[in-house]
Amino acid sequence: MQATILIIDDEKKLNDLLSRIIGLEGFRVIQAYNGKDGIKLLEQQDVLVVLSDVKLPDANGVDLVKTIKAKKPYVEVINLTAYGTINDGVQAIKNGAFNYIVKGDDNDKIIPLLNQAVEKAQLQQNAFNADKKISGKFSFSQIIGQSKPIVEAVELARKVAATDTTVLLLGETGTGKEVFASAIHYESQRRQMPFVAINCSSFTGELLESELFGYKAGAFTGALKDKKGLFEEAHHGSIFLDEIGEMSLELQAKLLRVLESKTFIKLGDTQTTKVNIRIMAATNRDLQKEAEEGKFRLDLFYRLSVFTIALPSLNERKEDIELLAKYYLRFFTDKAGRSVKMSDEFLNLLKRHQWKGNIRELKNVIERSVILADDSLTPDTLPTQFNIQNADSNSLDLQSIEKQHISKVLAYTKGNKTETARLLGIGLTTLYRKIDEYGL
């Protein structure tokens, strides 16, 4: 595919001459005779390099570099001038220009420079498109819902994303706190830097400290070499501390220091390490109440809760259930390469269910139902508790329904007990006991 070069110059003869020369080199050339038309073409076309005169009828070509870079950061700009000055040349480079050359004196440099600029712009465009793809995957557009509570939460998150403010996300387990945290990061100025997430409840106090702060070789038995902690890994980016309420009081004091001074001391070290990070945290507990009761540091709570966003439970936004269910149905059927529909009876049961596990529970329910379904999601493909909650006096007893459900999952996994236990959400020992109990 030909690289597109945009020439912006009000001298028509020179513009035409450059167009012919550059066109003979195999490039596609488009022309503009003023800054306004040039910017319009830049927005409409897939331009890689701009050759811009410094003195335009409606703009200064050196200043125009900033506008071009703001609209398409990967595009390279070469400034052309009839009367070169050192100040203009320095300012052009500062503004992001690839180069600054004098017409006539540097004509033989144009094509070699153009080839270099195109090569650099192509690499930058690939990186830019990859970054957009990643950002899109984790952006606010991926948060599904039209209900008032979720729309308000997203609006708050969008506003705080543009800042470096510490954020505390509140909500029940499974409401999407990490999804919000990653969206805030990927729509912030730190989007090209690391986003690191850790669940504080998954580690013991000492292990969590070493994970967060890192350690020096010899800090403890088994510490054979230096290890970077997650704060250091997130340098210039963001770190998300999920279930912050599970952190010990001793470790909370060390986290407070990071928030206040952006410094910490690794285990076994005597020197401080400085980091530039944004901290986001989340909890499903009432931290303010726990802080007042002495179970959580009050000073840390105030530091973390500079900007608080409360995420609604799925039961508070039941009008979003259909949207979420259809999204996950598409996701899992695409993944499995199948075509499966959703019956009205199935959807009605989803809407009537009390979602203690929130979106995470809904996602798991849809995945299991897709596995069990033939060509349609029906009440029979739902987990046992749905049938029990919505059963009438003539329905099957609990044991019969459970036996039928386990049997279906075993058939799907072709007798794989480990996979069956995973899909049912029970322990392997429990599964073996049920198989023996029901004679399966």
C-alpha positions in Angstrom: 0.0 0.0 0.0 1.3 3.4 -1.0 2.2 5.8 1.8 0.3 9.1 1.5 2.2 12.4 1.6 0.4 15.7 2.2 2.1 18.9 0.8 0.9 22.2 2.3 2.3 25.1 0.3 0.6 28.2 -1.2 3.2 28.4 -4.0 1.3 26.3 -6.6 4.2 25.8 -8.9 6.5 24.5 -6.2 3.6 22.4 -4.8 3.0 20.8 -8.2 6.8 20.3 -8.7 7.2 18.6 -5.4 4.1 16.5 -6.0 5.5 15.2 -9.3 9.0 14.4 -7.8 7.5 12.6 -4.8 4.9 10.8 -6.9 7.7 9.4 -9.1 9.2 7.8 -6.0 6.1 5.7 -5.6 4.3 7.8 -3.0 0.7 8.9 -3.2 0.5 12.7 -3.0 -2.3 15.0 -1.9 -2.1 18.8 -2.0 -3.3 21.8 0.0 -2.6 25.5 -0.4 -3.3 26.7 3.2 -3.3 25.4 6.7 -7.1 25.0 7.1 -7.4 22.8 3.9 -4.3 20.9 5.0 -5.8 20.0 8.4 -9.1 19.0 6.7 -7.2 16.6 4.3 -5.2 15.2 7.3 -8.4 14.3 9.1 -10.0 12.7 6.0 -7.0 10.8 4.6 -4.6 8.2 5.9 -1.6 10.6 5.8 1.8 9.5 7.0 4.0 12.5 6.3 3.3 16.2 5.9 5.6 18.6 4.0 4.5 22.1 5.1 5.7 25.5 4.2 6.5 27.7 7.1 4.8 30.8 5.8 1.2 30.0 4.8 -1.6 32.4 4.1 -3.6 31.5 7.2 -1.0 29.8 9.5 2.5 29.5 10.6 3.9 26.1 9.5 6.0 25.8 12.6 3.0 26.3 14.9 1.0 23.9 12.6 3.2 21.0 13.7 1.5 21.0 17.1 -1.9 20.9 15.5 -1.0 18.0 13.3 0.6 16.1 16.1 -2.4 16.6 18.3 -4.7 15.2 15.7 -2.5 12.3 14.5 0.5 11.8 16.8 2.2 9.2 14.5 2.3 11.6 11.5 5.8 13.1 10.8 6.1 16.7 9.6 8.9 18.3 7.6 8.9 22.1 7.5 10.0 23.9 4.3 11.1 27.5 4.3 12.5 29.9 1.8 14.4 31.8 4.5 15.6 29.5 7.3 16.4 30.8 10.7 17.9 29.0 13.6 15.1 30.1 16.0 12.4 28.7 13.6 14.4 25.5 13.1 14.8 24.9 16.9 11.1 25.7 17.5 10.0 23.4 14.8 11.9 20.5 16.3 10.6 21.3 19.8 7.0 21.3 18.4 7.7 17.7 17.1 8.8 18.3 13.5 10.9 15.5 11.9 13.1 18.1 10.2 13.3 21.7 9.0 14.9 22.4 5.6 15.5 25.4 3.3 13.9 25.3 -0.1 16.5 25.3 -2.9 19.5 24.7 -0.7 18.3 21.4 0.6 16.3 20.0 -2.4 18.5 16.9 -2.7 17.7 16.1 1.0 13.9 15.9 0.5 13.6 12.4 -0.9 16.0 10.7 1.6 14.4 12.6 4.5 10.9 11.6 3.2 11.9 7.9 3.1 13.2 8.1 6.7 10.1 10.0 7.9 7.7 7.5 6.2 9.6 4.6 7.8 9.3 6.2 11.3 5.7 7.2 10.8 4.7 3.7 9.8 6.2 2.2 12.9 4.5 4.9 15.0 1.2 4.3 13.3 1.4 0.5 14.0 2.1 1.2 17.7 -0.6 3.8 17.8 -3.2 1.5 16.3 -2.2 -1.3 18.7 -2.5 1.1 21.6 -6.0 2.1 20.4 -7.0 -1.5 20.2 -5.8 -2.2 23.8 -7.3 1.0 25.1 -10.6 0.2 23.3 -10.7 -3.3 24.9 -10.4 -1.7 28.4 -12.2 1.6 27.8 -15.5 2.8 29.3 -17.2 1.7 26.1 -16.8 -1.9 27.3 -18.9 -1.2 30.4 -22.3 -2.5 29.5 -25.5 -0.9 30.9 -28.0 1.9 30.3 -29.5 2.1 33.8 -29.1 5.3 35.7 -26.8 4.0 38.5 -24.2 2.6 36.0 -24.4 5.6 33.7 -23.7 7.9 36.7 -20.8 5.7 37.9 -19.2 5.7 34.4 -19.6 9.5 34.2 -17.8 10.0 37.5 -15.0 7.6 36.3 -14.6 9.4 33.0 -14.1 12.7 34.8 -11.5 11.4 37.3 -9.7 9.5 34.5 -8.3 12.7 33.2 -6.6 13.5 36.5 -4.0 11.8 38.7 -6.3 11.6 41.7 -6.4 8.5 43.9 -9.7 6.6 43.5 -11.6 4.3 45.8 -14.1 2.0 44.2 -16.8 0.7 46.5 -19.2 -2.2 45.6 -20.2 -5.8 46.2 -18.0 -8.6 44.9 -18.5 -9.1 41.2 -19.7 -5.6 40.4 -16.8 -4.8 38.1 -14.4 -2.8 40.2 -11.3 -4.0 38.4 -13.0 -3.3 35.0 -13.6 0.3 36.1 -10.0 0.7 37.4 -8.5 -0.5 34.1 -10.9 1.8 32.1 -9.8 4.7 34.3 -6.1 3.8 33.6 -6.5 3.3 29.8 -8.4 6.5 29.4 -5.8 8.5 31.4 -2.5 10.1 30.4 -0.8 7.0 31.8 -2.5 4.7 29.3 0.8 3.7 27.6 2.4 2.7 30.9 1.7 -0.4 33.0 -1.6 -1.2 34.8 -0.9 -3.5 37.6 -3.7 -5.2 39.7 -3.4 -7.2 42.8 -6.0 -8.8 45.2 -4.8 -8.0 48.7 -6.9 -10.9 50.1 -5.0 -13.5 48.1 -1.8 -13.1 50.2 -0.6 -13.3 53.8 0.7 -10.1 55.3 4.4 -10.8 54.8 3.9 -12.2 51.3 1.8 -9.2 50.3 4.5 -6.8 51.5 7.1 -8.5 49.4 4.8 -8.6 46.4 4.1 -4.8 46.7 7.5 -3.5 47.7 9.9 -6.1 46.5 13.1 -7.2 48.3 16.8 -7.3 48.3 18.8 -10.6 48.0 19.2 -12.0 51.5 16.3 -10.2 53.0 14.9 -13.5 54.2 15.4 -17.2 53.7 14.9 -18.0 50.0 15.5 -14.5 48.8 18.4 -15.4 46.5 18.3 -12.3 44.3 16.7 -8.8 44.2 13.1 -8.7 43.2 11.1 -5.7 42.0 7.8 -5.2 43.8 4.5 -4.3 42.0 4.9 -0.6 43.0 8.1 -0.5 41.0 6.6 -2.5 38.2 3.8 0.1 37.9 6.3 3.0 37.7 4.8 5.8 35.6 1.6 3.8 35.4 -1.3 2.8 37.8 -1.6 0.2 40.5 -5.0 -1.2 41.6 -5.3 -2.7 45.1 -8.4 -4.8 45.2 -9.9 -5.8 48.6 -7.8 -3.1 50.3 -9.8 -3.7 53.5 -8.0 -7.1 54.0 -4.6 -5.4 54.3 -2.9 -5.5 57.8 -2.6 -2.3 59.8 1.2 -2.6 59.7 1.2 -2.7 55.9 -1.4 0.1 55.7 1.1 2.4 57.4 3.7 1.6 54.7 1.1 2.2 52.0 0.3 5.5 53.5 3.9 6.5 53.1 3.7 5.6 49.4 0.6 7.8 49.0 2.2 10.7 50.8 5.7 10.7 49.5 5.7 8.3 46.5 8.6 6.5 48.2 9.1 3.1 50.0 11.8 0.8 51.3 12.2 -2.7 49.9 12.5 -5.6 52.4 16.1 -5.9 53.4 17.1 -2.5 51.9 18.3 0.7 53.6 17.7 3.0 50.7 14.3 4.5 49.6 12.9 3.8 46.2 10.9 6.6 44.5 8.0 5.8 42.1 5.6 7.8 40.0 2.3 5.9 40.2 -1.4 6.4 40.4 -3.0 4.4 43.2 -6.6 3.0 42.9 -8.2 0.8 45.5 -11.4 -1.2 45.9 -13.3 -2.8 48.7 -16.7 -4.5 49.4 -16.5 -3.4 53.1 -17.6 -0.2 54.8 -14.1 1.2 55.3 -15.2 4.4 57.0 -17.1 2.4 59.7 -14.1 0.0 60.1 -11.7 3.1 60.4 -13.9 4.6 63.1 -13.8 1.2 64.9 -10.0 1.1 64.7 -10.0 -1.8 62.2 -8.6 0.3 59.4 -6.3 3.3 59.5 -8.4 6.5 59.4 -5.6 8.6 57.9 -5.2 6.0 55.1 -9.0 5.9 54.5 -9.0 9.7 54.0 -6.0 9.4 51.6 -7.7 6.7 49.6 -11.2 8.2 49.5 -10.2 11.5 47.8 -12.5 10.4 44.9 -15.0 7.6 45.7 -17.1 5.8 43.1 -19.9 3.5 44.4 -20.7 0.7 41.9 -24.3 -0.6 41.9 -25.1 -4.2 42.4 -26.7 -6.1 39.6 -29.9 -6.2 41.7 -29.9 -2.4 41.7 -29.7 -2.3 37.9 -31.9 -5.2 36.8 -32.9 -3.4 33.6 -29.3 -4.1 32.4 -29.6 -7.9 32.8 -30.8 -8.5 29.3 -28.0 -6.4 27.7 -25.4 -8.2 29.8 -26.8 -11.6 29.2 -26.9 -11.1 25.4 -23.3 -9.7 25.5 -22.0 -12.8 27.3 -24.1 -15.1 25.1 -22.4 -13.6 22.0 -19.0 -13.9 23.7 -19.3 -17.5 24.6 -21.0 -18.7 21.4 -18.3 -16.9 19.3 -15.7 -18.6 21.5 -17.2 -22.0 21.0 -18.0 -21.4 17.3 -21.7 -22.2 17.9 -25.1 -20.5 17.2 -27.3 -20.5 20.3 -30.4 -18.5 21.0 -31.9 -17.4 24.3 -35.5 -18.3 25.2 -37.9 -15.8 26.8 -38.4 -18.1 29.7 -34.7 -18.3 30.3 -34.4 -14.5 30.3 -37.3 -14.0 32.6 -35.7 -16.3 35.1 -32.5 -14.3 34.9 -34.5 -11.1 35.6 -36.2 -12.7 38.7 -33.0 -14.1 40.2 -31.3 -12.5 43.2 -27.8 -12.0 42.0 -25.6 -12.3 45.1 -22.5 -12.7 42.9 -23.5 -9.8 40.6 -22.1 -9.6 37.0 -19.5 -12.3 37.7 -22.3 -14.7 38.7 -24.3 -13.8 35.6 -21.2 -14.4 33.3 -20.7 -17.9 34.9 -24.4 -18.8 34.5 -24.3 -17.9 30.8 -21.1 -19.8 30.2 -22.5 -22.9 31.8 -25.8 -22.6 30.0 -24.1 -22.3 26.6 -22.2 -25.5 27.4 -25.4 -27.4 28.3 -27.6 -26.0 25.6 -28.4 -27.7 22.3 -29.6 -24.7 20.2 -31.3 -22.5 22.8 -30.8 -21.4 26.4 -33.8 -22.7 28.3 -34.7 -23.0 32.0 -33.3 -26.5 31.9 -29.8 -25.2 31.2 -29.8 -23.0 34.3 -28.0 -24.0 37.6 -30.1 -25.9 40.2 -30.8 -22.9 42.4 -32.7 -21.1 39.6 -35.1 -24.0 39.2 -35.6 -24.3 43.0 -36.2 -20.6 43.4 -38.8 -20.6 40.7 -40.3 -24.0 41.3 -44.0 -24.6 42.2 -45.4 -27.4 44.3 -45.5 -29.8 41.3 -41.8 -29.3 40.4 -39.2 -31.9 40.9 -37.6 -32.2 44.3 -34.1 -30.7 44.9 -32.3 -34.0 44.7 -33.8 -34.9 41.3 -33.0 -31.6 39.8 -29.4 -31.7 41.2 -28.9 -35.2 39.9 -30.2 -34.2 36.4 -27.9 -31.2 36.3 -24.8 -33.1 37.4 -25.5 -35.7 34.8 -25.8 -33.2 32.0 -22.4 -31.6 32.9 -20.7 -35.0 33.2 -22.0 -35.8 29.7 -20.7 -32.5 28.3 -17.2 -33.1 29.8 -17.2 -36.7 28.6 -16.8 -37.8 32.2 -13.9 -35.5 33.1 -14.5 -35.1 36.9 -12.1 -32.2 37.4 -13.7 -30.1 34.6 -17.2 -31.1 35.8 -16.4 -29.9 39.3 -15.0 -26.6 37.9 -18.1 -25.9 35.9 -20.4 -26.8 38.7 -18.5 -24.6 41.1 -18.0 -27.4 43.7 -15.0 -29.3 45.1 -13.8 -32.5 43.4 -14.5 -34.5 46.6 -18.0 -33.1 46.8 -18.6 -34.2 43.2 -17.4 -37.7 43.8 -19.7 -37.9 46.8 -22.7 -36.7 44.7 -21.9 -39.2 41.9 -21.8 -42.0 44.5 -25.0 -40.7 46.2 -27.0 -40.5 42.9 -25.5 -43.6 41.3 -24.2 -41.6 38.3 
